[in-house]
């Protein structure tokens, strides 16, 4: 089974941290995307595809601020990744595994997203 690149582990931690800082009960795909903007491998793909990362980051933050208020927990709890979040990570693992590689990076997760 493929392992996670060290940077991807940090990116996943950052996604959960973003949800936690916002007191969100769940870590969503939006939390994952905002963390991927700062992941070296994922950001290289974004740059190659002409994605304006600063604009993307600002748009996702605005969405999190304005649209996900219902996810705010009553008390401080560790956020739970949504099933969509989990499926994207699993899809990235399966893609890496099927291609014969042994390390999952942020780029793989971005493509799976």
C-alpha positions as CSV (number, residue, x, y, z in Angstrom):
1,X,0.0,0.0,0.0
2,X,1.3,3.5,-0.9
3,X,2.4,5.8,1.9
4,X,1.7,9.5,2.2
5,X,4.4,11.9,1.4
6,X,5.5,13.9,4.5
7,X,4.2,17.1,3.0
8,X,0.8,15.5,2.3
9,X,0.6,14.4,5.9
10,X,1.1,18.0,6.9
11,X,-1.5,19.2,4.3
12,X,-4.1,16.8,5.7
13,X,-3.2,18.0,9.2
14,X,-3.6,21.6,8.0
15,X,-7.0,20.8,6.5
16,X,-8.2,19.5,9.8
17,X,-6.6,22.4,11.6
18,X,-8.4,24.9,9.3
19,X,-11.7,23.2,10.3
20,X,-10.7,23.2,14.0
21,X,-9.8,26.9,14.0
22,X,-13.2,27.7,12.5
23,X,-14.8,25.4,15.2
24,X,-16.3,23.4,12.3
25,X,-17.6,20.0,13.4
26,X,-16.6,18.5,10.0
27,X,-13.6,18.8,7.8
28,X,-15.0,19.3,4.2
29,X,-13.6,19.2,0.7
30,X,-13.3,23.0,1.0
31,X,-11.0,22.7,4.0
32,X,-9.0,20.1,2.0
33,X,-8.8,22.4,-1.0
34,X,-7.6,25.4,1.0
35,X,-4.8,23.3,2.5
36,X,-3.9,21.9,-1.0
37,X,-3.3,25.5,-2.2
38,X,-0.2,25.6,0.1
39,X,0.9,22.0,-0.7
40,X,4.0,22.1,-2.9
41,X,3.0,19.3,-5.2
42,X,-0.6,20.4,-5.6
43,X,0.3,24.0,-6.0
44,X,2.7,23.1,-8.8
45,X,-0.2,21.4,-10.6
46,X,-2.4,24.4,-10.0
47,X,0.3,26.8,-11.4
48,X,0.8,24.5,-14.5
49,X,-2.9,24.7,-15.1
50,X,-3.0,28.5,-14.7
51,X,-5.0,28.5,-11.5
52,X,-4.7,31.9,-9.7
53,X,-3.9,30.4,-6.2
54,X,-4.3,33.6,-4.3
55,X,-7.8,34.1,-5.8
56,X,-8.7,30.5,-5.1
57,X,-7.6,30.8,-1.5
58,X,-9.6,34.0,-1.0
59,X,-12.7,32.5,-2.7
60,X,-12.6,29.3,-0.6
61,X,-12.0,31.3,2.6
62,X,-15.0,33.5,1.7
63,X,-17.1,30.4,1.1
64,X,-16.0,28.9,4.5
65,X,-16.8,32.2,6.2
66,X,-20.2,32.8,4.6
67,X,-21.7,29.4,3.7
68,X,-20.5,26.9,6.3
69,X,-21.7,28.6,9.4
70,X,-24.0,25.7,10.1
71,X,-20.9,23.5,10.7
72,X,-19.9,25.4,13.8
73,X,-19.8,23.1,16.8
74,X,-21.3,24.1,20.1
75,X,-18.0,23.1,21.9
76,X,-14.4,22.6,20.8
77,X,-14.1,19.2,19.2
78,X,-11.8,17.6,16.8
79,X,-13.4,17.9,13.3
80,X,-14.5,14.7,11.6
81,X,-13.6,14.4,7.9
82,X,-16.7,14.1,5.8
83,X,-17.3,11.0,3.7
84,X,-16.4,13.1,0.6
85,X,-13.1,14.2,2.2
86,X,-12.3,10.5,2.9
87,X,-13.4,9.3,-0.6
88,X,-11.0,11.8,-2.2
89,X,-8.1,10.6,-0.2
90,X,-9.0,7.0,-0.9
91,X,-9.3,7.7,-4.6
92,X,-5.8,9.2,-4.6
93,X,-4.4,6.2,-2.8
94,X,-6.1,3.8,-5.3
95,X,-4.8,5.9,-8.3
96,X,-1.2,5.8,-7.0
97,X,-1.5,2.1,-6.2
98,X,-2.8,1.2,-9.6
99,X,0.0,3.2,-11.3
100,X,2.6,1.2,-9.4
101,X,4.0,4.1,-7.4
102,X,4.5,4.0,-3.7
103,X,3.9,7.6,-2.5
104,X,0.7,9.7,-2.4
105,X,1.3,13.4,-2.8
106,X,-0.9,16.5,-2.7
107,X,-1.0,16.5,-6.5
108,X,-2.6,13.0,-6.4
109,X,-5.2,14.3,-3.9
110,X,-5.9,17.4,-6.0
111,X,-6.5,15.2,-9.1
112,X,-8.8,13.0,-7.1
113,X,-10.7,16.0,-5.9
